[in-house]
């Protein structure tokens, strides 16, 4: 999926910026999103909705979700562990 284009000379800086951002995000949640995106190519709408429901349940029960909520409530940066 392409959402941005940059000049050749800006590519390395933009890639590093994106990598640094992704490194601060909840990797477990990102893995579930990736799983849903890959499955969408072959799933029917009903199957995809069921999968996404199940993945949302997993995400909502994760330590990263709890950390994200706590960090938000405490007005601090989250420290995600990937689980």
Buried (B, 14 or more C-beta within 10 A) or exposed (E): EEEEEEEEEEEEEEEEEEEEEEEEEBBBBBBBEEBBEEBEEEBEEEEBEEBBEEBEEBBEEBEBBEBBEEBEEEEEEBEBEEE
